[in-house]
Amino acid sequence: MNQESKPAAMTEEARKERVREVLRAASEPLGSVQIAERIGEAWCMWNGSGFGSAVTPLLRKVGAKKSSGKWALKAAPAEVEPGCLGELGLTPPGVMSHARWERLKAEMAVPQQ
């Protein structure tokens, strides 16, 4: 077989993006076989049916959540700022979130002109 005429294999990042697109477009959680059938590409199909075991590792890598055999994307966690009501109750104003502290450290590390 001539390797030049063979199409390039799809990268893992491209496959993960296809899985994310299907999950974003779904109105309800889907099973892995349903996700594979909606993608409909050769890498996730077997004899015309969805091949769920091809997409399951990608679902875990994109951070999808499984409940009752169905997968859905997790909602992005909102960053809790100091003084806001969070999961653990009211955060004292003197306490800073880790993400905010990292942003401030990055800003301070930039050399000033």
C-alpha positions as CSV (number, residue, x, y, z in Angstrom):
1,M,0.0,0.0,0.0
2,N,1.2,3.4,-0.9
3,Q,1.7,5.4,2.4
4,E,1.5,8.8,0.6
5,S,-2.1,8.2,-0.5
6,K,-3.2,7.1,3.0
7,P,-4.9,9.8,5.0
8,A,-3.2,11.0,8.1
9,A,-4.6,9.6,11.3
10,M,-6.7,12.0,13.4
11,T,-4.8,13.3,16.5
12,E,-6.1,12.7,20.0
13,E,-6.7,16.4,20.5
14,A,-9.0,16.5,17.4
15,R,-10.8,13.4,18.7
16,K,-11.3,15.0,22.1
17,E,-12.7,18.2,20.4
18,R,-15.2,16.0,18.4
19,V,-16.4,14.4,21.7
20,R,-16.7,17.9,23.3
21,E,-18.8,19.1,20.4
22,V,-21.2,16.2,20.6
23,L,-21.6,16.7,24.4
24,R,-22.1,20.4,24.1
25,A,-24.8,19.9,21.4
26,A,-26.7,17.3,23.3
27,S,-29.8,18.3,25.3
28,E,-29.4,15.5,27.8
29,P,-26.6,13.1,28.9
30,L,-25.6,10.4,26.3
31,G,-24.2,6.9,26.5
32,S,-20.8,6.3,25.0
33,V,-22.3,4.3,22.1
34,Q,-24.7,7.2,21.3
35,I,-21.8,9.6,21.3
36,A,-19.8,7.4,18.9
37,E,-22.8,7.2,16.6
38,R,-23.3,10.9,16.6
39,I,-19.6,11.4,15.7
40,G,-19.9,8.8,13.0
41,E,-16.3,8.7,12.0
42,A,-14.3,5.5,11.3
43,W,-12.2,5.7,14.5
44,C,-15.3,5.3,16.7
45,M,-17.5,3.0,14.5
46,W,-17.6,-0.8,14.1
47,N,-19.7,-2.5,11.5
48,G,-21.9,0.5,11.2
49,S,-22.6,0.8,14.9
50,G,-21.1,3.2,17.5
51,F,-18.0,1.7,19.3
52,G,-18.4,3.1,22.8
53,S,-15.1,1.8,24.1
54,A,-13.3,4.0,21.5
55,V,-14.7,7.2,23.1
56,T,-14.8,6.3,26.8
57,P,-11.1,7.1,27.4
58,L,-11.6,10.5,25.6
59,L,-14.7,11.2,27.7
60,R,-12.5,10.8,30.9
61,K,-9.8,13.0,29.4
62,V,-12.2,15.9,28.5
63,G,-13.6,15.8,32.1
64,A,-17.0,14.5,31.3
65,K,-19.1,13.2,34.2
66,K,-20.8,9.8,34.2
67,S,-24.1,9.3,35.9
68,S,-26.3,6.2,35.4
69,G,-24.3,5.1,32.4
70,K,-24.7,8.5,30.6
71,W,-22.0,11.1,30.0
72,A,-22.3,14.9,30.2
73,L,-19.7,17.7,30.4
74,K,-19.1,19.1,33.8
75,A,-20.0,22.7,34.2
76,A,-16.9,24.9,34.7
77,P,-16.5,25.6,38.3
78,A,-17.0,29.3,39.1
79,E,-14.1,30.8,41.0
80,V,-15.1,31.9,44.5
81,E,-13.7,35.3,45.3
82,P,-12.9,36.4,48.9
83,G,-16.0,37.6,50.7
84,C,-18.4,35.6,48.5
85,L,-20.6,32.8,49.6
86,G,-18.9,29.6,48.5
87,E,-19.4,25.8,49.1
88,L,-17.9,26.1,52.6
89,G,-20.0,29.1,53.6
90,L,-18.9,32.7,53.9
91,T,-15.2,33.2,53.1
92,P,-13.5,35.8,55.2
93,P,-12.4,38.9,53.2
94,G,-8.7,38.3,54.1
95,V,-8.7,34.9,52.4
96,M,-7.7,34.8,48.7
97,S,-8.5,32.0,46.3
98,H,-5.6,30.0,44.9
99,A,-6.3,31.0,41.3
100,R,-6.4,34.7,42.3
101,W,-3.2,34.4,44.2
102,E,-1.5,32.8,41.1
103,R,-2.7,35.6,38.9
104,L,-1.3,38.2,41.3
105,K,2.0,36.4,41.5
106,A,2.2,36.3,37.7
107,E,1.5,40.0,37.4
108,M,4.1,40.8,40.0
109,A,6.7,38.7,38.3
110,V,6.4,40.7,35.0
111,P,9.4,43.2,34.9
112,Q,8.3,46.8,35.0
113,Q,9.6,49.3,32.5
